């Protein structure tokens, strides 16, 4: 009571001064004394968590923004997080992530990646892929070529472009930049004999292709002649081919099958739905010259389930497809607009007749023409059969030697090439 009386006396004596509120802490409690009240009021302060920003608040720190016209997205140099108490805490990114982001933003300016570690190159490729650098028309091609030159099959070892003719037409140069592919699926793309991609198949960059699927591509004998010319004459090109699918190409005849006999390493061949005239003669010819046996059951190699896009650039191919789909949707909207204009007679209607031939139905009707190479089984046979087999091996060796001598003599004398083959060789 004496303490409160003294405090009230001081307040009454200095009433002419505006001192404001006075705070007094006693026994762990905070007391507020208001001027002119003449007493003490106990006020317990409300504990509110002080929060400068809301929980949904995010901060983007952009530094060194040199090119605002291009509107390039800069990565954050700091990571902002909230603590349990509600305080905002930030931590700087590592120097490696900052340098990786900077190089991926300027990946098209890299001179060469040959000799660069594969582990870091994969991270650099994924960072540039996340920024969609490979979808850009000019700089994306340049950057992709740097990776394919240095790493080859690691960038892409298998490519599936089944029913993706628009992707081929839009990203042809990017697709041609891939090297050391082992599997390539171009089924149902209607490429034809004169397409640039088929010409690219004969180059040395795709000599590693072991599985080639060209189903339903409107190929003819002329296309097979061009595709097999380097193998037949120069022993280059698709010399390592193991699996070949030429089904659903009705323009391929018995003459075109003769060009395929230069693929000596073939293990599986599919010529179902082709325009063969003498099927039995073709089956015997394939069995005698290549050693492939006609299969009565459909083979698993031609069900198009094993061929997938695999490698670093798997997401890049998906980004290309998404961009093409978005462009096609825009064209569809324009097409609906032109359809309304045609309905109201503002534009002239162009009637286009599209004939779709049921190719797969024709193949089922013509039969299955799939071939495979039998595996040699080591089994214990009777003595007479072993002796007969040894005689056959000797005869086969003699025939092979005779064929080699004939080839040597024919090469020494002259090359038996047609005018069309010479024209093809001049194009390489």
C-alpha positions as CSV (number, residue, x, y, z in Angstrom):
1,X,0.0,0.0,0.0
2,X,2.9,2.4,0.7
3,X,4.3,1.6,-2.7
4,X,1.1,2.4,-4.5
5,X,0.5,5.5,-2.5
6,X,4.0,6.8,-3.4
7,X,3.5,6.0,-7.0
8,X,0.1,7.8,-7.1
9,X,1.6,10.8,-5.4
10,X,4.3,11.1,-8.1
11,X,1.7,10.8,-10.8
12,X,-0.5,13.5,-9.2
13,X,2.4,15.8,-8.7
14,X,3.6,15.4,-12.3
15,X,0.2,15.4,-13.9
16,X,1.2,18.3,-16.2
17,X,3.8,16.0,-17.9
18,X,2.7,13.4,-20.5
19,X,5.0,10.5,-19.6
20,X,2.9,7.8,-21.2
21,X,2.4,4.3,-19.8
22,X,4.7,2.9,-17.2
23,X,5.5,-0.8,-17.0
24,X,6.6,-2.4,-13.7
25,X,7.6,-6.1,-13.3
26,X,7.0,-7.6,-9.8
27,X,7.2,-11.3,-8.8
28,X,7.5,-12.4,-12.5
29,X,4.3,-10.5,-13.6
30,X,4.2,-7.3,-15.7
31,X,2.1,-4.4,-14.3
32,X,1.0,-1.4,-16.4
33,X,0.4,1.9,-14.6
34,X,-1.7,4.3,-16.6
35,X,-1.2,8.1,-16.0
36,X,-4.1,9.8,-14.3
37,X,-5.8,6.6,-13.3
38,X,-4.5,6.8,-9.7
39,X,-4.0,3.1,-9.4
40,X,-2.3,0.0,-10.7
41,X,-3.8,-2.3,-13.2
42,X,-2.5,-5.8,-13.7
43,X,-2.4,-6.7,-17.3
44,X,-1.1,-10.0,-18.5
45,X,0.2,-9.6,-22.0
46,X,-1.1,-11.9,-24.7
47,X,1.6,-14.1,-26.1
48,X,1.2,-14.0,-29.9
49,X,3.7,-15.6,-32.2
50,X,5.3,-12.8,-34.1
51,X,5.3,-13.7,-37.8
52,X,6.7,-11.4,-40.4
53,X,5.3,-13.3,-43.3
54,X,2.5,-15.8,-43.7
55,X,3.0,-19.5,-44.2
56,X,2.2,-19.3,-47.9
57,X,4.6,-16.5,-48.5
58,X,7.5,-17.3,-50.9
59,X,10.5,-15.2,-51.8
60,X,12.4,-15.4,-55.1
61,X,15.8,-13.8,-55.1
62,X,17.0,-12.9,-58.6
63,X,20.5,-11.8,-59.0
64,X,22.5,-10.8,-62.0
65,X,19.6,-10.6,-64.3
66,X,21.4,-9.4,-67.4
67,X,18.9,-10.3,-70.2
68,X,15.5,-9.2,-69.2
69,X,14.2,-9.2,-72.8
70,X,14.7,-13.0,-73.1
71,X,13.0,-13.4,-69.7
72,X,15.2,-16.2,-68.7
73,X,14.2,-17.9,-65.4
74,X,17.0,-17.7,-62.9
75,X,17.3,-20.2,-60.2
76,X,17.1,-19.1,-56.5
77,X,20.5,-18.6,-54.9
78,X,18.9,-19.1,-51.5
79,X,16.5,-21.7,-50.0
80,X,13.8,-20.3,-47.7
81,X,12.3,-22.4,-45.0
82,X,10.1,-21.9,-41.9
83,X,11.2,-23.2,-38.4
84,X,8.8,-24.7,-35.9
85,X,8.6,-21.3,-34.1
86,X,7.4,-19.7,-37.3
87,X,10.6,-17.8,-38.1
88,X,11.8,-17.5,-41.6
89,X,15.2,-19.0,-42.2
90,X,17.3,-19.0,-45.4
91,X,20.3,-21.0,-46.4
92,X,22.6,-20.5,-49.4
93,X,22.8,-23.1,-52.1
94,X,26.0,-25.0,-52.7
95,X,28.5,-23.7,-55.1
96,X,28.2,-26.9,-57.2
97,X,24.5,-26.4,-57.7
98,X,25.0,-22.7,-58.6
99,X,27.6,-23.5,-61.2
100,X,25.6,-26.3,-62.6
101,X,22.6,-24.0,-63.0
102,X,24.7,-21.4,-64.7
103,X,26.2,-23.8,-67.2
104,X,22.9,-25.4,-67.9
105,X,21.4,-21.9,-68.7
106,X,24.3,-21.4,-71.2
107,X,24.7,-25.0,-72.4
108,X,24.6,-24.1,-76.0
109,X,27.9,-22.1,-75.6
110,X,29.9,-25.2,-74.5
111,X,32.7,-26.0,-76.9
112,X,33.2,-29.7,-76.2
113,X,32.4,-32.3,-73.5
114,X,34.9,-34.9,-74.7
115,X,36.8,-36.3,-71.7
116,X,34.3,-34.7,-69.2
117,X,33.2,-37.1,-66.3
118,X,30.0,-39.0,-67.1
119,X,28.5,-38.6,-63.7
120,X,28.7,-34.8,-63.8
121,X,27.6,-34.7,-67.4
122,X,24.5,-36.6,-66.6
123,X,23.6,-34.1,-63.9
124,X,24.3,-31.3,-66.4
125,X,22.1,-32.9,-69.0
126,X,19.2,-33.4,-66.6
127,X,19.5,-29.7,-65.4
128,X,19.4,-28.5,-69.0
129,X,16.5,-30.8,-69.7
130,X,14.6,-29.4,-66.7
131,X,15.0,-26.0,-68.2
132,X,13.8,-27.4,-71.6
133,X,17.0,-26.2,-73.4
134,X,16.8,-29.1,-75.9
135,X,13.4,-28.0,-77.2
136,X,14.7,-24.7,-78.5
137,X,15.0,-24.8,-82.3
138,X,18.7,-23.7,-82.8
139,X,20.4,-23.7,-79.5
140,X,18.8,-27.0,-78.5
141,X,20.3,-28.8,-81.5
142,X,23.7,-27.4,-80.9
143,X,23.7,-28.4,-77.2
144,X,22.4,-31.9,-78.0
145,X,25.2,-32.5,-80.6
146,X,27.8,-31.7,-77.9
147,X,26.4,-34.4,-75.6
148,X,26.0,-37.0,-78.4
149,X,29.5,-36.4,-79.7
150,X,31.0,-37.1,-76.3
151,X,28.8,-39.8,-74.8
152,X,27.0,-41.5,-77.7
153,X,24.8,-44.4,-76.4
154,X,24.6,-42.9,-72.9
155,X,22.5,-40.1,-74.2
156,X,20.2,-42.5,-76.1
157,X,20.7,-46.2,-76.8
158,X,17.2,-47.0,-77.9
159,X,14.6,-44.8,-79.7
160,X,11.0,-45.6,-80.2
161,X,9.2,-43.3,-82.7
162,X,6.2,-45.5,-83.5
163,X,3.3,-43.5,-84.9
164,X,5.2,-40.2,-84.3
165,X,5.6,-38.9,-87.8
166,X,5.1,-35.3,-86.6
167,X,7.9,-35.6,-84.1
168,X,10.2,-36.9,-87.0
169,X,9.2,-34.0,-89.3
170,X,9.7,-31.3,-86.6
171,X,12.9,-32.7,-84.9
172,X,14.6,-34.5,-87.8
173,X,18.0,-32.9,-87.3
174,X,17.9,-33.6,-83.6
175,X,17.0,-37.3,-84.3
176,X,19.8,-37.5,-86.8
177,X,22.3,-36.3,-84.2
178,X,21.9,-39.4,-82.0
179,X,24.8,-41.8,-82.4
180,X,25.5,-45.4,-81.4
181,X,21.8,-46.4,-81.3
182,X,21.2,-50.1,-80.9
183,X,17.4,-50.2,-81.4
184,X,15.3,-47.9,-83.6
185,X,11.5,-48.2,-84.1
186,X,10.0,-46.3,-87.0
187,X,6.9,-48.3,-87.4
188,X,3.7,-46.8,-88.9
189,X,5.3,-43.5,-89.9
190,X,4.7,-43.6,-93.7
191,X,8.2,-42.4,-94.5
192,X,8.5,-43.7,-98.0
193,X,11.6,-44.4,-100.1
194,X,12.9,-40.8,-100.4
195,X,12.9,-39.7,-96.7
196,X,16.0,-38.2,-95.3
197,X,15.9,-40.4,-92.2
198,X,16.1,-43.6,-94.3
199,X,19.1,-42.2,-96.1
200,X,20.6,-41.4,-92.7
201,X,20.3,-45.1,-91.7
202,X,23.1,-45.9,-94.2
203,X,25.6,-43.6,-92.6
204,X,28.4,-44.8,-90.3
205,X,26.9,-43.1,-87.3
206,X,24.1,-45.7,-87.2
207,X,26.2,-48.8,-87.9
208,X,25.6,-49.9,-84.4
209,X,21.9,-50.5,-85.0
210,X,21.0,-54.1,-84.2
211,X,17.2,-53.9,-84.2
212,X,15.4,-51.9,-86.9
213,X,11.6,-51.8,-87.2
214,X,10.2,-50.4,-90.4
215,X,6.7,-51.7,-90.3
216,X,4.1,-49.9,-92.5
217,X,6.4,-47.2,-94.0
218,X,5.3,-47.4,-97.7
219,X,8.6,-48.9,-98.7
220,X,9.3,-50.5,-102.1
221,X,12.2,-52.3,-103.8
222,X,13.9,-49.0,-104.6
223,X,14.0,-48.1,-100.9
224,X,15.5,-51.4,-100.0
225,X,18.1,-51.1,-102.8
226,X,19.2,-47.7,-101.4
227,X,19.2,-48.9,-97.8
228,X,21.3,-52.0,-98.6
229,X,23.7,-50.5,-101.1
230,X,26.5,-49.7,-98.6
231,X,26.3,-53.2,-97.1
232,X,26.3,-54.9,-100.5
233,X,29.1,-52.9,-102.0
234,X,31.2,-51.2,-99.3
235,X,30.5,-53.6,-96.4
236,X,29.4,-50.7,-94.3
237,X,26.2,-49.3,-93.0
238,X,23.7,-51.7,-91.3
239,X,26.2,-54.6,-91.3
240,X,25.5,-55.4,-87.6
241,X,21.7,-55.7,-88.1
242,X,20.2,-58.6,-86.2
243,X,16.4,-57.9,-86.2
244,X,14.6,-56.4,-89.2
245,X,10.9,-55.8,-89.6
246,X,9.6,-54.9,-93.0
247,X,6.0,-56.0,-92.6
248,X,3.0,-54.2,-93.9
249,X,4.9,-52.8,-97.0
250,X,2.9,-54.2,-99.9
251,X,5.2,-52.6,-102.5
252,X,8.1,-54.9,-101.6
253,X,8.4,-57.8,-104.1
254,X,10.6,-60.8,-104.6
255,X,13.3,-58.5,-106.1
256,X,13.5,-56.4,-102.9
257,X,13.9,-59.5,-100.8
258,X,17.1,-60.3,-102.8
259,X,18.6,-57.1,-101.5
260,X,18.1,-58.3,-97.9
261,X,20.4,-61.3,-98.5
262,X,23.4,-59.1,-97.9
263,X,22.5,-59.0,-94.1
264,X,24.4,-62.1,-93.1
265,X,24.1,-61.5,-89.4
266,X,20.3,-61.4,-89.3
267,X,18.6,-63.5,-86.6
268,X,15.0,-62.4,-87.1
269,X,13.2,-61.2,-90.2
270,X,9.6,-60.2,-90.7
271,X,8.2,-59.7,-94.3
272,X,4.6,-60.3,-93.6
273,X,2.2,-58.2,-95.7
274,X,4.6,-57.7,-98.5
275,X,3.8,-58.1,-102.2
276,X,5.6,-61.4,-102.8
277,X,4.5,-63.5,-105.8
278,X,6.3,-66.8,-105.2
279,X,6.3,-67.2,-101.4
280,X,7.7,-70.7,-101.4
281,X,10.7,-69.7,-103.5
282,X,11.4,-66.8,-101.2
283,X,11.3,-69.0,-98.1
284,X,13.7,-71.5,-99.6
285,X,16.0,-68.7,-100.8
286,X,16.1,-67.1,-97.3
287,X,16.8,-70.4,-95.7
288,X,19.6,-71.4,-98.1
289,X,21.5,-68.0,-98.2
290,X,20.9,-66.5,-94.8
291,X,20.1,-69.6,-92.7
292,X,16.7,-68.3,-91.4
293,X,13.9,-70.7,-90.8
294,X,10.2,-69.9,-91.3
295,X,8.4,-69.6,-88.0
296,X,4.8,-70.9,-87.7
297,X,4.3,-69.0,-84.5
298,X,4.5,-65.2,-84.2
299,X,7.9,-64.1,-82.7
300,X,8.3,-61.9,-79.6
301,X,10.9,-59.8,-81.3
302,X,8.2,-58.2,-83.5
303,X,5.5,-57.4,-80.9
304,X,6.9,-53.9,-80.4
305,X,7.0,-54.2,-76.7
306,X,10.7,-54.5,-76.2
307,X,11.6,-51.4,-78.1
308,X,11.5,-48.3,-75.8
309,X,13.2,-45.0,-75.5
310,X,16.1,-45.4,-73.1
311,X,18.9,-43.0,-72.1
312,X,19.5,-39.6,-70.8
313,X,17.3,-38.0,-73.4
314,X,14.2,-40.0,-72.6
315,X,12.4,-37.0,-71.1
316,X,13.6,-34.8,-74.0
317,X,11.8,-37.0,-76.5
318,X,8.6,-36.7,-74.4
319,X,9.0,-32.9,-74.3
320,X,9.3,-32.9,-78.2
321,X,6.1,-35.0,-78.4
322,X,4.2,-32.6,-76.0
323,X,5.3,-29.6,-78.0
324,X,4.1,-31.2,-81.2
325,X,0.8,-32.2,-79.5
326,X,0.2,-28.6,-78.4
327,X,0.9,-27.3,-81.9
328,X,-1.5,-29.8,-83.4
329,X,-4.2,-28.8,-80.9
330,X,-3.8,-25.2,-82.1
331,X,-4.1,-26.4,-85.7
332,X,-7.2,-28.3,-84.8
333,X,-8.8,-25.2,-83.3
334,X,-8.0,-23.4,-86.6
335,X,-9.5,-26.3,-88.5
336,X,-12.8,-26.0,-86.5
337,X,-12.8,-22.3,-87.3
338,X,-12.4,-22.9,-91.1
339,X,-15.1,-25.6,-90.8
340,X,-17.6,-22.9,-89.5
341,X,-16.5,-20.6,-92.3
342,X,-17.2,-23.3,-94.8
343,X,-20.6,-23.9,-93.2
344,X,-21.6,-20.3,-93.7
345,X,-20.2,-20.3,-97.2
346,X,-17.4,-17.8,-96.6
347,X,-14.7,-20.1,-97.8
348,X,-14.6,-22.6,-100.6
349,X,-14.8,-26.2,-99.5
350,X,-11.9,-28.4,-100.7
351,X,-12.9,-32.1,-100.7
352,X,-10.0,-34.3,-99.9
353,X,-10.5,-38.1,-100.2
354,X,-8.3,-40.0,-97.9
355,X,-8.0,-43.7,-98.6
356,X,-6.9,-45.8,-95.6
357,X,-5.9,-49.3,-96.5
358,X,-6.3,-51.9,-93.7
359,X,-2.7,-53.1,-94.0
360,X,-2.7,-55.2,-90.9
361,X,-5.8,-57.0,-92.1
362,X,-4.0,-57.8,-95.3
363,X,-1.1,-59.2,-93.4
364,X,-3.4,-61.5,-91.5
365,X,-5.0,-62.7,-94.7
366,X,-1.6,-63.3,-96.5
367,X,-0.2,-65.2,-93.6
368,X,2.7,-64.9,-91.2
369,X,6.1,-64.6,-92.8
370,X,8.5,-64.3,-89.9
371,X,11.9,-66.0,-89.9
372,X,14.4,-66.8,-87.1
373,X,17.8,-68.5,-86.8
374,X,17.9,-71.8,-85.1
375,X,20.2,-72.2,-82.2
376,X,22.8,-75.0,-82.5
377,X,22.3,-77.5,-79.7
378,X,25.2,-79.6,-78.4
379,X,23.6,-83.0,-78.1
380,X,25.3,-86.4,-78.2
381,X,24.4,-88.0,-81.6
382,X,25.3,-91.4,-82.9
383,X,28.7,-91.9,-84.6
384,X,27.4,-92.1,-88.1
385,X,25.6,-88.7,-87.7
386,X,28.8,-87.2,-86.3
387,X,30.8,-88.5,-89.3
388,X,28.2,-87.2,-91.7
389,X,28.2,-83.8,-89.9
390,X,32.0,-83.6,-90.2
391,X,31.8,-84.4,-93.9
392,X,29.2,-81.6,-94.2
393,X,31.4,-79.2,-92.3
394,X,34.3,-80.0,-94.7
395,X,32.1,-79.5,-97.7
396,X,30.8,-76.2,-96.3
397,X,34.4,-75.0,-95.7
398,X,35.4,-76.0,-99.3
399,X,32.4,-74.1,-100.6
400,X,33.2,-71.0,-98.5
401,X,36.8,-71.0,-99.7
402,X,35.7,-71.4,-103.3
403,X,33.3,-68.4,-102.8
404,X,36.0,-66.3,-101.3
405,X,38.3,-67.1,-104.2
406,X,35.6,-66.2,-106.7
407,X,35.0,-62.9,-104.8
408,X,38.7,-62.1,-104.9
409,X,39.0,-62.8,-108.6
410,X,35.8,-60.8,-109.4
411,X,37.1,-57.9,-107.4
412,X,40.5,-58.0,-109.1
413,X,38.9,-58.1,-112.5
414,X,36.0,-55.7,-112.2
415,X,33.0,-54.9,-110.0
416,X,29.8,-56.2,-111.3
417,X,27.6,-53.2,-110.5
418,X,24.6,-51.8,-112.3
419,X,24.3,-48.2,-113.3
420,X,21.8,-47.6,-110.5
421,X,24.3,-48.9,-107.9
422,X,27.0,-46.6,-109.3
423,X,24.6,-43.7,-109.0
424,X,23.9,-44.6,-105.4
425,X,27.6,-44.9,-104.6
426,X,28.2,-41.5,-106.0
427,X,25.7,-40.0,-103.6
428,X,27.7,-41.1,-100.5
